[in-house]
Amino acid sequence: MKFAHVRAVLFDLDGTLIDSAPDLAWAADQLRRTRGLEPLPLAHYRPAVGAGARGLIHAALGLGPEHPEFDALKHEFFDTYQGCMHQRTQAFEQVNETVAALLQYGMAWAVVTNKIERFALPITAALPLFASAGTVIGGDTTAHPKPHPAPLLEAARRLGCAPAHCIYVGDDRRDIEAGRAAGMATVAALYGYIGHADDPHTWGADAAIRAPLELLNFLQSGVH
């Protein structure tokens, strides 16, 4: 019954709809290059993408937020990423087909990401996939980012859809926590940016998918 009467699907962005790891990793690796360090492979950075700038900076230089230079490094990383964020990022395989099916079903869809609007809005504006999205909620659109439910509730409000009629799909524990707190059914995207030490089967999601099109299996009861 968790997926009955679904009217809208909300998605996380990075690791769920788009593979932004190549651009994020390039920006993180630039921190190493400017300091005379050897570059690291994309595979090294990919599991850290879900943790945002904090995870990527740690993957690049082994430094955390407690380091006195961390804030400066974060700004440097952001400025570098802003200059390359469109170069290699693209939708994951099957995402376009999944969104097309949702539209055929008459469902609304939207993006709720912790990526701040400075990056989330230009990236989604640049990719044709997002032309049909009902709204894009960034990490600073509301007063609180995920795992707080506020961003998801704002997306539901903008779509004119009750939270109980929405599902949220994401590849991070915070996504599932936010969805549950918002009163939505939740789906864990197992193909996303999941850290080596993280077990998505412990997140408490209502379902899990290994590829985007698998989502459609859970929506049939909501299609009329």
N, C-alpha and C positions, 0 to 999 in steps of 0.2 A: 504493500500500500504506500510505501514511501515515495514511489514514483508515479502514483496515480494523479491525474488532473494537473499534470505539469503544463504550465503556460509559458515559462521562460527558462532559459539556461544561461547562467552566468559562468564565465570562465576566468581563471587566472590567465596571465599573459605569457610571461617567460616560462618555458618548460611545459606549457600546456597547449597554447596556440602557436607560438612562434619559437623557433630555434635561434635564440639571440646569443648563444654561447660563443660563436666565433668572434663576434664584434666585442663582446664583453671581455673575452680572454685576451684579445689583441690589446685592448686598452689597459688591462691589468699587466700584461707582459711589457707594455711600454714603460711601466714603472721600473722594471728590471733593466731594460735597454738603456734608459737615461742614467742609470747608476752603474753601467758597465758590466752588468750581469748577463749571463747566457740566457736566451729565451727558453721557455718551457713549452711542452706540447699541449695542444688543446685538451687532450684527455686528462691532463693534470688539473685543468681549471673547471672542466664541465661539472663535476660533483659539487663545486663550491658556488655555482651560479645562484642556487636557490637561497643562499645566505646574503645575496646582494653585495654591495661594496665592501662590507666588512669581511665576507668570506673570500672575495676575490683578492683583496689586498693581503689578507693572511696567506692565501695560496701563492701570491707573487713574492712576498717579502717576509712572511712569517711573523708579521706584526699585527697586534690587535688593538682595540679601541683604547686600551690603557696606556699605549705608547704615546709619548708627548708629541710625536710628529704625525699621529694618525689623522687628525683633522685636516692638516695640510695635504697629506697623501690622498685623502678622500676627495678634496677639491680638485687636485691634480688629475685623479682618475676620472672624475665627472667631466672635466673639461676635455680630456682626451676622448672619452667615450662619445661626447656630444659631436665630435668631429668625424666619428667613424660608424655611428650607430645604424646607418642604413646600408652599409657596404656589403655585408655578408648575411644579414638576418633575413629569414624567410619563414613562411608557415611550415609547420611539420607536415609530412606526408599524411594524407587523408583528412586534414583539417578543412580544406576547401569543400570537399565532398560532404563532410559532416554538417557544416554550416548550411550548405545548399539544401540538405535534407531537412534541417530544422525549419528553414523558410518554407519548404514545401508543406510541412506539417502545420504551418501557420503559427509557429512559435517565435516569440521575440528572443533576442540574445544580446548579451552585453559583456563587457570586460571589466573586471575588478582586480586591480593589480596593486602591489606595494611599490611599483616603479613610480617615481614622482612624475607629475604632469609635464615637467620640463622635458622628459624623455618619452613618456607614454603617449602623449598626444601627437607629437611629430611622427613617431614610428607608426602608430595606427593610421594616421592620415596618409602616410606614404604607401601603405600596402592596400591594394584593391579589396582584399578580403574584408576589411573593416568598414567598407562603405555601407553595409547593411546592418551594422551593429547599432542597437538602440541607444547606447551610451558607453562612454569609457570613464571609469572611476580610477583615479590615480591614488598613490599612497598619501598624497597631501590634499586630496579633494575634500575629505572630511577631517574632523578634528583628530581622529584616531585611525591608524592603519590596521590591517589585519595583524593579529588574530581578533581584534575588536570587531564586532558585527556591524559597526556603523557604515563602512563602505558598501557592504552588501545590501544593507537596508536602504541606503540612498539609491543604489542601482535599481532595486525593486520599486522604489517610489517613482523614479524617473520613468520606468517602464509601465507604471500603472498596474503593477502585479503584486498580489499579496505574497509575502515571503513564503508562506506554506505552499504556494504554487510555483516556486522557483527551485531549481537545483543549482548547486555550485560545484564546479569541477576544478581541481587544482593538484599540483604536484608537491605540496609542502604541508607539513603538519599544521601550520598556521592557517592554511586554507580550510582544512577540515574543521578546525576549532572555530573559525569564524563562521563557517556555514552552519554548524550545529548551533552556535550561539544566536544566529539570526533566525533559527527555526526552519532552515532549509534542508532538504535532502542533500547528501554530499557524495561525490565520486572522486576517488583518488586516481590520478593519472600516473600510472606506473612507468610510463615511457619518459617521464620528465627528468628534472635535475634533482635526483635524490642522492643525498650524501651517503658515503660508504657505511657510516655507522647508523644510518636511519633505517627503520623498518616500517614501511607504510601500512603494513597489516596491523600495526598497533595504534594507528591514528584514530580509529573509531569511525571510519567512513562507512556509508551505507552500501557502497559498491566500489569496485576497482576495475580499471580498464588498462589493457596493455597496448591499445592503439585507439586513436580517436573515434573511428567508426563503430567501435564496440559500444559507445555511448548510446547509439540508437536502439540497442537491445533493451535498454531500461526505459525507453520513452514510449513504447508502443501503447501502454495503458493510458498515456496522457494524450493520445492522438484520437480525435473524433472526426 
